[in-house]
């Protein structure tokens, strides 16, 4: 009976310790090259415009990812030139085809 009581106390203290440690841990951090915008439905990525041909804008991000978008994606009234940095807003779960809008930084 005494052994069962000791085992019960040890297991209870382990359980309490685990619950307290779990309560003090933070949520995992997402270490990607994308920045979450203030709205949780969009992901933003910055690109530097390298070329403009007709209505097509060509850009490169810091990690070497390239993008091509047209003037219809530019929602702001700013004139975008070569070497300008733009912020591209993508749908959170569809980076490949989910370009929503482009703004000049």
C-alpha positions in Angstrom: 0.0 0.0 0.0 2.8 2.4 0.9 4.5 1.7 -2.5 1.3 2.5 -4.4 1.0 5.8 -2.5 4.6 6.8 -3.4 4.0 5.9 -7.1 0.8 7.9 -7.1 2.6 11.0 -5.6 5.5 10.7 -8.1 3.2 10.3 -11.1 0.9 13.1 -9.9 3.9 15.5 -9.5 5.2 14.6 -13.0 1.7 15.3 -14.4 1.5 18.7 -12.7 5.0 19.6 -13.9 4.1 18.7 -17.5 0.9 20.8 -17.3 2.7 23.8 -15.9 5.5 23.5 -18.6 3.0 23.2 -21.4 1.2 26.3 -20.2 4.4 28.4 -20.3 5.6 27.4 -23.8 4.8 29.7 -26.7 3.4 28.8 -30.1 5.9 27.7 -32.7 7.4 30.4 -34.9 7.1 30.1 -38.6 10.5 30.8 -40.1 9.8 31.5 -43.7 10.8 34.3 -46.0 7.3 35.5 -46.2 5.8 38.1 -44.0 2.3 37.8 -42.8 0.3 40.9 -43.3 -1.9 42.4 -40.7 -4.8 40.5 -42.2 -4.6 36.8 -41.6 -5.9 35.9 -45.0 -2.9 37.2 -46.9 0.9 36.4 -47.1 3.2 39.2 -48.4 6.5 38.9 -50.2 8.7 41.8 -51.3 10.1 41.8 -54.8 12.5 44.2 -56.6 11.4 45.0 -60.1 14.1 44.0 -62.6 12.4 44.5 -65.9 9.2 46.0 -67.4 8.0 44.8 -70.8 4.7 46.0 -72.2 2.2 45.4 -69.3 4.3 42.7 -67.7 6.5 43.4 -64.6 9.4 41.0 -63.7 10.6 40.9 -60.1 13.0 39.0 -57.9 12.8 38.5 -54.1 15.8 38.4 -51.7 15.8 34.6 -51.8 16.0 34.5 -55.6 12.3 33.7 -56.2 11.0 35.4 -59.4 7.6 36.7 -60.2 5.8 38.0 -63.3 2.6 40.0 -63.0 0.6 42.4 -65.1 -0.7 45.9 -64.5 -4.1 44.6 -63.6 -2.6 43.3 -60.2 -1.4 46.8 -59.3 -4.1 48.3 -57.0 -2.4 51.5 -55.9 -2.1 54.5 -58.1 1.7 54.5 -57.9 3.9 54.3 -61.0 6.2 51.3 -60.6 9.6 51.6 -62.2 12.6 49.3 -62.6 14.5 48.9 -59.3 11.4 49.7 -57.2 10.5 47.4 -54.4 6.9 46.1 -54.4 4.9 44.2 -51.9 2.9 41.3 -53.4 -0.2 40.0 -51.5 -1.0 36.4 -52.0 -3.9 34.3 -50.7 -2.6 32.5 -47.6 -2.9 29.0 -48.9 -2.4 29.6 -52.7 1.0 31.3 -53.3 1.3 30.0 -56.8 -1.9 31.3 -58.3 -3.2 33.5 -55.5 -1.8 36.9 -56.3 -4.3 39.4 -55.0 -2.7 42.7 -55.4 0.7 44.6 -55.7 1.7 47.8 -54.0 4.8 49.9 -54.2 6.7 49.9 -51.0 
